[in-house]
Amino acid sequence: MRRTGGGPLPRHRPTLADVAAAAKVSVSTASLAFSGAGPIAAATRQRVLDAALELDYSGPNPLGRQLRRGRSGIVGVVVGDALKRSFRDPVSVQVLDGLVGTLGPLGLGVLLIPGPSDPSEPPVDPLVESAAMDVAVLMWGGTSDDDALTALQRRGTPTVVVEGRREEGVTTVGIDDRNGMSQATRHLLDLGHERIAVVTLPFDRSRREGLVDADRLSAIDWEITRRRLAGVTDTGVVPVAVHETPASLVEHGKAAGFSLLSGDDRPTAVVCQSDLLASGVVLAARELGLRVPQDVSVAGFDGLDLPWLAPDVLTTVVQPLAEKGAAVAHAVEDLLAGETPPYRELPVTLRIGTTTGPVPA
């Protein structure tokens, strides 16, 4: 049969019912032949598969099969920042690689959900409210009253929070970053430094930039920033200055470096809450004609390989990035199995590089 316009009618796409009819079995029996579950004779299964081959039927729709099981096969990953910033940060990329690489063999896919690009945008992406997902992952902690976490809890979506505050009923995967920041600060103290400044990650979703006063310090909303700053003060250090940045990017570290190191009363050491921020401070010091570490010491956090910073090698607190992503994936696996995952905290280690040295004479 041909259409008036001359072309053939589109071929009817075969269905499971067509296969069942061709194999002379019920639709439920045909379904069992594809699923491999339940009692079905080998000869009957082969007859169904032969009919499917003859009809060019590739198998049941995987989405439909997942939905019948009450599963989407999707893990929603709420990145917490604009993707264009997140993918410039090797920390985000390596953690996501560890997460996705572990979820794949479990038959799970990932839906990346961005955070707002600026404070004027809504704090929660509509996908958080509506997208099909079996489990959600909130990257980079946030707070216990995070709008995205509230929305997910309202939906009843099991959620893993990365580097958030430990709380009853919230599955959390973290690192021992407070102790790591204390290790880096004690290293500077052992070198004789007393005038130590801090460059921080964002305080909240307003993502301000610049030196902060006591009032601003008391208003830190993001758990990671608060915890890492506490690691510095745990050593007894009162920073001579604290510079807040809007994101963990080299240019923000560089701006902080110019701000902290341009005056005569500059600090002799700067401890930073990420390696990208620390590398920016090193670049600023170079442009200001300061020698690192002879004139100023700089320490970071993350353990990134930054060959473009040569000949300098950052002194840094090393965190296991890919392993952290894998730990998040295993927490997802536990939630899908109906289990309550234990709190997972990964250790960190201080690695001494070339950017820290004795206090200038």
C-alpha positions as CSV (number, residue, x, y, z in Angstrom):
1,M,0.0,0.0,0.0
2,R,1.3,3.4,-1.0
3,R,0.4,6.9,-0.1
4,T,-1.0,9.3,-2.7
5,G,2.2,11.3,-2.5
6,G,4.2,8.3,-3.7
7,G,6.3,7.2,-0.7
8,P,5.7,4.0,1.3
9,L,3.8,4.2,4.6
10,P,6.1,4.1,7.6
11,R,6.7,0.6,8.8
12,H,4.8,-0.4,11.9
13,R,7.2,-0.6,14.8
14,P,6.9,-4.0,16.4
15,T,5.7,-4.3,19.9
16,L,6.1,-7.0,22.6
17,A,2.5,-8.0,21.8
18,D,3.5,-8.6,18.2
19,V,6.3,-10.8,19.3
20,A,4.0,-12.7,21.7
21,A,1.5,-13.3,18.9
22,A,4.2,-14.5,16.5
23,A,5.6,-16.9,19.1
24,K,2.1,-18.0,20.1
25,V,2.6,-17.1,23.8
26,S,1.1,-14.6,26.2
27,V,2.5,-11.1,26.5
28,S,3.5,-11.9,30.1
29,T,5.5,-15.0,28.9
30,A,7.2,-12.9,26.2
31,S,8.1,-10.3,28.9
32,L,9.7,-13.1,31.0
33,A,11.7,-14.3,28.0
34,F,13.4,-10.8,27.8
35,S,13.8,-10.2,31.5
36,G,15.4,-13.6,32.3
37,A,13.3,-13.7,35.5
38,G,10.7,-16.2,36.5
39,P,9.9,-19.7,35.4
40,I,9.9,-20.2,31.6
41,A,11.1,-23.2,29.5
42,A,14.2,-22.8,27.5
43,A,12.4,-23.8,24.3
44,T,9.7,-21.2,24.9
45,R,12.3,-18.4,25.6
46,Q,14.1,-19.3,22.4
47,R,10.9,-19.3,20.4
48,V,10.2,-15.8,21.7
49,L,13.7,-14.6,20.9
50,D,13.5,-16.1,17.4
51,A,10.2,-14.3,16.8
52,A,11.7,-11.0,18.0
53,L,14.6,-11.4,15.6
54,E,12.2,-12.1,12.7
55,L,10.2,-9.0,13.5
56,D,13.3,-6.9,14.2
57,Y,12.2,-6.2,17.7
58,S,15.0,-5.0,19.9
59,G,13.4,-5.6,23.3
60,P,11.2,-3.8,25.8
61,N,11.6,-0.1,26.3
62,P,14.2,0.2,29.2
63,L,12.6,3.3,30.6
64,G,9.2,1.6,30.7
65,R,10.8,-1.4,32.4
66,Q,12.5,0.9,35.0
67,L,9.3,2.8,35.7
68,R,7.4,-0.5,36.2
69,R,9.9,-1.4,38.8
70,G,9.4,2.1,40.4
71,R,12.9,3.2,39.4
72,S,14.2,5.8,36.8
73,G,17.8,4.6,36.9
74,I,18.8,8.2,37.4
75,V,20.9,9.9,40.1
76,G,20.3,13.6,40.2
77,V,23.6,15.5,41.0
78,V,22.9,19.0,42.2
79,V,26.2,20.7,41.5
80,G,25.6,23.8,43.6
81,D,27.2,26.2,41.2
82,A,26.9,27.2,37.5
83,L,28.3,24.4,35.4
84,K,30.6,26.8,33.5
85,R,32.4,27.4,36.8
86,S,32.2,23.9,38.1
87,F,33.9,22.4,35.0
88,R,36.8,24.8,35.4
89,D,37.6,23.4,38.8
90,P,39.6,20.1,38.7
91,V,38.2,19.3,42.1
92,S,34.7,19.1,40.8
93,V,35.7,17.2,37.7
94,Q,37.7,14.5,39.6
95,V,35.0,14.0,42.2
96,L,32.3,13.7,39.5
97,D,34.6,11.3,37.6
98,G,34.8,9.0,40.6
99,L,31.1,9.3,41.2
100,V,30.0,8.5,37.6
101,G,32.7,5.8,37.1
102,T,31.3,3.9,40.1
103,L,27.6,4.5,39.3
104,G,28.0,3.2,35.7
105,P,28.6,-0.5,36.5
106,L,25.6,-0.3,38.8
107,G,23.4,0.6,35.8
108,L,22.8,4.1,37.0
109,G,23.0,7.3,35.0
110,V,23.6,10.9,36.1
111,L,21.5,14.0,35.6
112,L,23.6,17.1,36.3
113,I,21.6,19.9,37.8
114,P,23.3,23.3,38.0
115,G,23.1,25.9,40.7
116,P,22.3,29.5,40.1
117,S,24.8,31.6,38.0
118,D,24.3,34.6,40.2
119,P,22.3,35.5,43.4
120,S,19.5,37.0,41.3
121,E,18.4,33.6,40.1
122,P,16.1,31.2,42.0
123,P,18.2,29.1,44.5
124,V,16.6,25.9,43.3
125,D,16.6,24.7,39.7
126,P,13.1,23.5,38.6
127,L,14.7,20.0,37.8
128,V,15.2,19.5,41.6
129,E,11.4,19.8,42.0
130,S,10.3,17.8,38.9
131,A,13.0,15.5,37.4
132,A,12.7,11.7,37.7
133,M,15.5,10.5,40.0
134,D,15.9,7.6,42.4
135,V,18.5,9.4,44.6
136,A,19.9,12.9,44.7
137,V,23.4,14.0,45.5
138,L,24.1,17.5,46.8
139,M,27.6,18.5,46.0
140,W,29.7,20.8,48.3
141,G,27.7,20.7,51.4
142,G,25.6,23.8,51.7
143,T,23.7,24.0,55.0
144,S,21.1,21.9,56.8
145,D,18.5,24.4,55.7
146,D,19.6,24.3,52.1
147,D,16.7,25.1,49.7
148,A,17.6,22.2,47.4
149,L,17.8,19.8,50.3
150,T,14.4,21.0,51.6
151,A,12.8,20.5,48.2
152,L,14.2,17.0,47.9
153,Q,13.1,16.0,51.3
154,R,9.6,17.4,50.5
155,R,9.6,15.1,47.5
156,G,10.8,12.2,49.6
157,T,13.9,11.7,47.5
158,P,16.7,10.0,49.3
159,T,19.7,12.3,49.3
160,V,23.5,12.2,49.8
161,V,25.1,15.4,51.0
162,V,28.7,15.9,50.2
163,E,30.8,17.6,52.9
164,G,27.7,18.9,54.7
165,R,27.0,19.0,58.4
166,R,26.5,15.7,60.1
167,E,22.8,15.5,61.1
168,E,20.3,12.8,62.1
169,G,18.5,11.5,59.0
170,V,20.9,13.1,56.5
171,T,23.3,10.8,54.6
172,T,26.7,12.6,54.5
173,V,30.0,11.9,52.9
174,G,32.9,14.2,53.9
175,I,36.6,14.6,54.4
176,D,38.6,15.5,57.5
177,D,39.1,19.0,56.1
178,R,39.0,20.8,59.5
179,N,41.9,18.8,60.7
180,G,43.7,19.2,57.4
181,M,43.5,23.0,57.6
182,S,44.8,22.8,61.2
183,Q,47.8,20.7,59.9
184,A,48.6,23.4,57.2
185,T,48.3,26.2,59.8
186,R,50.5,24.4,62.3
187,H,53.1,23.9,59.6
188,L,53.2,27.6,59.1
189,L,53.4,28.2,62.8
190,D,56.3,25.8,63.1
191,L,58.1,27.8,60.4
192,G,57.8,30.9,62.6
193,H,54.9,32.7,61.0
194,E,52.6,34.8,63.1
195,R,51.0,37.1,60.6
196,I,48.8,34.6,58.7
197,A,46.0,35.6,56.4
198,V,43.2,33.3,55.0
199,V,41.6,33.2,51.6
200,T,38.3,31.5,51.8
201,L,35.7,29.8,49.6
202,P,32.3,31.6,49.3
203,F,30.4,32.4,52.6
204,D,26.9,32.0,51.0
205,R,25.1,32.2,47.7
206,S,25.6,36.0,47.5
207,R,29.2,35.1,46.5
208,R,30.8,38.4,47.6
209,E,34.5,39.2,47.1
210,G,36.8,41.1,49.4
211,L,38.2,41.5,52.9
212,V,35.6,40.7,55.6
213,D,35.0,42.2,59.0
214,A,33.8,40.5,62.3
215,D,30.1,40.9,61.4
216,R,30.6,39.1,58.0
217,L,32.7,36.4,59.7
218,S,29.8,35.7,62.0
219,A,27.5,35.2,59.1
220,I,29.1,32.3,57.2
221,D,26.4,30.1,55.8
222,W,28.3,27.5,53.8
223,E,29.5,24.6,55.9
224,I,32.7,23.9,54.1
225,T,33.9,27.5,54.4
226,R,33.0,27.6,58.1
227,R,34.7,24.2,58.9
228,R,37.9,25.0,57.1
229,L,38.2,28.4,58.7
230,A,37.6,26.8,62.1
231,G,40.6,24.5,61.2
232,V,42.8,27.6,61.1
233,T,41.5,29.1,64.4
234,D,41.7,25.7,66.2
235,T,45.5,26.3,66.2
236,G,45.1,29.5,68.2
237,V,45.8,31.7,65.1
238,V,43.8,34.9,64.8
239,P,44.1,35.7,61.1
240,V,45.5,39.2,60.3
241,A,43.0,39.3,57.4
242,V,40.3,37.1,55.9
243,H,39.5,37.5,52.2
244,E,36.3,36.0,50.9
245,T,36.1,34.9,47.3
246,P,33.0,34.1,45.1
247,A,34.3,30.8,43.7
248,S,37.3,28.5,43.7
249,L,39.0,29.9,40.6
250,V,42.6,31.1,40.0
251,E,41.5,34.7,39.1
252,H,39.7,35.1,42.5
253,G,42.8,33.9,44.3
254,K,44.9,36.3,42.3
255,A,42.6,39.2,43.3
256,A,42.8,38.1,46.9
257,G,46.6,38.0,46.6
258,F,46.8,41.5,45.3
259,S,44.5,42.7,48.1
260,L,46.5,41.0,50.9
261,L,50.1,41.5,49.6
262,S,50.1,45.0,48.3
263,G,50.6,46.9,51.6
264,D,53.6,47.3,53.8
265,D,51.9,45.4,56.6
266,R,51.3,42.3,54.5
267,P,51.1,38.9,56.0
268,T,54.1,36.6,55.9
269,A,51.9,33.6,55.1
270,V,48.6,33.0,53.4
271,V,46.6,29.8,53.9
272,C,43.9,29.2,51.2
273,Q,40.8,27.0,51.3
274,S,41.6,25.6,47.8
275,D,44.6,25.0,45.5
276,L,43.2,27.2,42.7
277,L,42.9,30.1,45.2
278,A,46.4,29.4,46.5
279,S,47.9,29.3,43.0
280,G,46.3,32.7,42.3
281,V,47.9,34.1,45.4
282,V,51.3,32.8,44.2
283,L,50.8,34.5,40.7
284,A,49.9,37.7,42.4
285,A,53.0,37.6,44.6
286,R,55.1,37.1,41.5
287,E,53.6,40.1,39.8
288,L,54.2,42.2,42.9
289,G,57.9,41.2,42.8
290,L,57.6,39.0,45.9
291,R,59.5,35.8,46.2
292,V,57.7,32.6,47.3
293,P,58.5,31.4,49.9
294,Q,61.3,33.8,50.8
295,D,59.0,36.8,51.2
296,V,55.6,35.1,51.6
297,S,54.6,31.5,52.2
298,V,51.4,30.1,50.5
299,A,49.5,26.9,51.4
300,G,46.4,25.5,49.7
301,F,44.0,22.6,50.0
302,D,43.0,19.8,47.5
303,G,46.3,18.2,46.4
304,L,45.9,19.2,42.7
305,D,48.7,18.7,40.2
306,L,49.4,22.1,38.8
307,P,52.3,21.9,36.4
308,W,51.7,25.3,35.0
309,L,52.7,26.8,38.3
310,A,56.3,25.6,37.9
311,P,58.8,26.0,39.3
312,D,56.6,26.2,42.3
313,V,54.9,23.2,43.8
314,L,52.2,24.1,46.3
315,T,52.2,23.1,49.9
316,T,48.8,21.6,50.1
317,V,46.4,19.4,52.0
318,V,45.7,16.4,49.8
319,Q,42.2,15.0,49.7
320,P,41.3,11.8,47.8
321,L,39.1,13.3,45.1
322,A,38.2,10.2,43.0
323,E,37.8,8.1,46.1
324,K,35.4,10.7,47.5
325,G,33.2,10.4,44.4
326,A,33.3,6.6,44.7
327,A,32.2,6.9,48.4
328,V,29.3,9.0,47.4
329,A,28.3,6.4,44.8
330,H,28.4,3.6,47.4
331,A,26.2,5.7,49.7
332,V,23.8,6.0,46.7
333,E,24.0,2.2,46.3
334,D,23.1,1.7,50.0
335,L,20.1,4.0,49.8
336,L,18.8,2.2,46.7
337,A,19.1,-1.1,48.7
338,G,17.0,0.3,51.4
339,E,19.9,0.6,53.8
340,T,20.9,3.5,56.0
341,P,24.5,4.4,54.9
342,P,27.0,5.2,57.7
343,Y,28.7,8.5,57.8
344,R,31.7,8.3,55.6
345,E,34.7,10.6,56.3
346,L,37.9,10.3,54.2
347,P,41.3,11.2,55.6
348,V,43.5,14.0,54.3
349,T,47.2,14.5,54.4
350,L,49.6,17.5,54.4
351,R,52.0,17.5,51.5
352,I,55.0,20.0,51.8
353,G,55.9,21.7,48.6
354,T,58.1,24.6,47.7
355,T,55.7,27.5,48.5
356,T,56.2,27.5,52.3
357,G,59.4,28.4,54.1
358,P,60.7,30.1,57.3
359,V,59.3,33.5,58.2
360,P,61.2,36.3,56.6
361,A,64.0,37.7,58.8
